[in-house]
Amino acid sequence: MTGPMLARALTYAGFGATLALAYFAALGWNVRLYAGHGAGWSAMLVHLTRLLGIGVAFALCARQGALPLLSSVAGFQIMRTAAVKRQIRVLARKS
C-alpha cells in the first residue's frame, strides 16, 4: 500500500472510530430513554436517527470507493469490540 493510500485508509478508519463513539453514545442515551417512564416519541426519534445516521455515513463512504468503506467499517468494528469488552468488564465487576 502506498503512502497516500495508507493515509487515506487511516483517515477513514479514524472516521469510522469516531462514528462508533457517536453511535454508542446515542445507543446509551437511547437505552436510558427506553428504560425511563414516558419516553414516547423521543426514544423512537433517537433510535431512528441513530440508525439512519450510520447508514448514511457508510453509504457516503461507499460512494468514495471500497477502501474508504472498508476502512471506516474496520474503525467502527474496532471501537465496537472495545465497547463490548468494556461493558463485559463492567458487568463482571457488578456481579
Buried (B, 14 or more C-beta within 10 A) or exposed (E): EEEEEEEBBEBBBEBBBBBBBEBBEBBEBBEEBEEEEEBEEBBEEBBEEBEEBBEEBBEEBBEEEEBBBBBBBBBBBBBBEBBEEEEEEEEEEEE
